[in-house]
Amino acid sequence: MPNTTHLLLAEDEAALGQIVKESLETREFTVDLAEDGEKALRLFEQNSYDALVLDVMMPKKDGFTLAKEIRAKDDSIPIIFLTAKSQTSDVVEGFSIGGNDYLKKPFSMEELIVRIHNLVARKKLQSQSEVLTLGEYQFNFPKQTLQFQTEEPVLLTHREAHLLFHLIKNKNQVLDRSLILNKLWNSDDFFAARSMDVFISKLRKKLSKDERIQIINVRGFGYKLTC
C-alpha cells in the first residue's frame, strides 16, 4: 500500500500485540510484530522503519536494552515506549537512552496513533531542514555529506555525521563527553573515549579548510565547536 507508515512493534503479550497490530493496519500502517527484543533487533537490522513502538518488559532483551542498541546504529528513528511502569525513574531512563515518547498501559489506540503521526511528521520536517551552515561548509545531515564552498561534497561515516550534528547543535557550548559517548557509542569506557578522540581528529581534518572552525578539547568535560 503506497505512502503507509512502516512500524516495528515489539510486544511480548501475544493477544495485545495482535490487537495493536491489527488496529494499526486498519489505519493504513504497515506493522511488523516481534514478541521479544532479540527478534525485534533482527527485524530492525533487516528492514527500514518510520518508527518503533517498544514494550519495556520483554523476554530475551528488554525494551530499554533494545533501544540502546538501536540508538548506537540510528540516532534519529522515533521510539515510543509502552510500559506498565509508572515510576519517575523509569520515565527518565526511557528518555535518557533516546526514547521520544512514553505511553503507559493501558492506553487508547487513538492516543498511540496520534503520537506516532506526530513523531513521524516531526522527523520528516527535520530531514527536510537539516542542511546546516558551518562557516564555509554546508553539512547535509540526512545525506551525511560535508561540502566546502563549491567543491564536491565529502561523504561522512554514520558516526562522523552524528557527532558533527551534535557539535553543531551545541555550537559555542561544551558538548558533554559522557553523554555523547553513551549516545553514539553506547558506552563511556576508555576504549569508547579513545575511539571518539579519533573521530574528533578526523572531523578536524575535514573542517580544516576554514581556519575559523575549531573543535576545542575542554579537559574533563568534553568538546566545544567554535566558528
Secondary structure, DSSP 8 states (H G I E B T S, - for coil): -TT-EEEEEE-S-HHHHHHHHHHHHTTTEEEEEESSHHHHHHHHHHS--SEEEEESS-SSS-HHHHHHHHHTT-SSS-EEEEES---HHHHHHHHHTT--EEEESS--HHHHHHHHHHHHHHHHHHHHH-EEEETTEEEETTTTEEEETTS--EE--HHHHHHHHHHHHTTTSEEEHHHHHHHHTS--SHHHHHHHHHHHHHHHHHTTTSTT-EEEEETTTEEEEE-
